[in-house]
Amino acid sequence: MSIRRIDVGPRMSQAVVHGKTVYLAGQVAADPTATVAGQTKQILGQIDTLLATAGTDKTRILSTNIWLADIATFAEMNGEWDAWVPQGNTPARATTEARLAAPQYKVEIACIAALPD
């Protein structure tokens, strides 16, 4: 099976397509000065873009991992998530509190999606 890498950098690719599966790297906000809701909205937009580049969309997300710098912001993040995630096509999901790569980041999201048949 071939492997296709999207937005390849020196340390990682933003997405990797292998077979019919798309793996997204953890995404953080381009503007880390935003609130948790603002960062989440930015990240979800980035995910939409990466999935489209890979040839799929959010209705085909299989699994998502979300890391919050402060679990007390769970409801704030979920407000954006619930508005974005397609009802009836919600993925398996885990959310946890973690120290992120830099203190200004409040949210990081990674997901795995399927390509259309």
C-alpha positions as CSV (number, residue, x, y, z in Angstrom):
1,M,0.0,0.0,0.0
2,S,1.2,3.5,-0.8
3,I,1.8,6.2,1.8
4,R,1.0,9.8,1.1
5,R,2.2,12.6,3.4
6,I,0.5,16.0,3.5
7,D,2.2,19.2,4.7
8,V,5.5,17.5,5.3
9,G,7.8,19.2,7.8
10,P,11.2,18.4,9.2
11,R,9.7,16.8,12.3
12,M,6.3,15.5,11.2
13,S,3.6,15.6,8.6
14,Q,0.3,17.2,9.3
15,A,-1.5,14.2,7.8
16,V,-0.6,10.8,6.5
17,V,-2.8,8.7,4.2
18,H,-2.2,4.9,4.2
19,G,-4.6,2.7,2.4
20,K,-8.1,4.0,3.1
21,T,-7.1,5.7,6.4
22,V,-6.1,9.3,7.1
23,Y,-4.1,10.0,10.3
24,L,-3.9,13.6,11.4
25,A,-1.2,15.0,13.6
26,G,-2.2,16.8,16.8
27,Q,-3.5,20.2,15.7
28,V,-3.1,23.4,17.8
29,A,-4.5,26.9,17.2
30,A,-2.7,29.2,14.8
31,D,-3.6,32.0,17.2
32,P,-2.8,30.7,20.7
33,T,-4.0,34.0,22.3
34,A,-7.6,32.9,21.7
35,T,-9.9,31.5,24.3
36,V,-10.4,27.7,24.6
37,A,-13.5,28.1,22.4
38,G,-11.6,30.2,19.9
39,Q,-8.7,27.8,19.8
40,T,-11.1,24.8,19.4
41,K,-12.9,26.6,16.5
42,Q,-9.5,27.3,14.7
43,I,-8.4,23.7,15.2
44,L,-11.6,22.3,13.8
45,G,-11.2,24.5,10.8
46,Q,-7.7,23.2,10.3
47,I,-9.0,19.6,10.6
48,D,-11.6,20.3,7.9
49,T,-8.9,21.6,5.6
50,L,-6.6,18.7,6.2
51,L,-9.3,16.1,5.7
52,A,-10.4,17.8,2.4
53,T,-6.8,17.8,1.2
54,A,-6.7,14.1,2.0
55,G,-9.9,13.5,0.1
56,T,-12.4,13.0,3.0
57,D,-14.4,15.0,5.5
58,K,-15.5,15.1,9.1
59,T,-18.4,12.7,8.5
60,R,-15.8,10.0,8.1
61,I,-13.8,10.6,11.3
62,L,-13.3,7.3,13.1
63,S,-11.5,8.4,16.3
64,T,-10.5,11.7,18.0
65,N,-8.2,12.5,20.8
66,I,-8.6,15.8,22.5
67,W,-6.1,17.2,25.1
68,L,-7.0,20.2,27.2
69,A,-4.5,22.1,29.3
70,D,-7.2,22.5,31.9
71,I,-10.1,19.9,32.1
72,A,-12.2,22.6,33.7
73,T,-12.6,24.0,30.2
74,F,-14.3,20.8,29.0
75,A,-17.7,22.5,28.5
76,E,-16.2,25.4,26.6
77,M,-14.4,23.1,24.2
78,N,-17.5,21.0,23.8
79,G,-19.6,24.0,22.8
80,E,-17.5,24.3,19.7
81,W,-17.2,20.6,19.2
82,D,-21.0,20.0,19.4
83,A,-21.6,22.8,16.9
84,W,-19.1,21.2,14.4
85,V,-19.4,17.5,14.7
86,P,-22.0,16.0,12.4
87,Q,-24.8,14.4,14.4
88,G,-25.2,10.7,13.4
89,N,-21.5,10.6,12.4
90,T,-19.9,11.2,15.7
91,P,-16.5,9.5,16.1
92,A,-15.2,7.5,19.1
93,R,-13.5,10.2,21.3
94,A,-11.3,10.6,24.3
95,T,-10.6,13.8,26.1
96,T,-8.0,14.3,28.8
97,E,-6.1,17.0,30.6
98,A,-2.4,17.3,29.7
99,R,0.4,19.7,29.6
100,L,0.7,20.8,26.0
101,A,3.8,21.8,24.0
102,A,3.7,25.4,25.1
103,P,1.7,27.2,27.8
104,Q,-0.3,29.4,25.4
105,Y,-1.9,26.3,23.9
106,K,-5.1,25.3,25.6
107,V,-6.4,22.6,23.2
108,E,-4.9,20.0,20.9
109,I,-6.9,17.7,18.7
110,A,-5.8,14.7,16.6
111,C,-8.0,12.3,14.6
112,I,-8.1,9.3,12.3
113,A,-10.6,9.3,9.4
114,A,-11.6,6.9,6.6
115,L,-11.4,7.8,2.9
116,P,-14.6,7.2,0.8
117,D,-14.9,3.9,-0.9
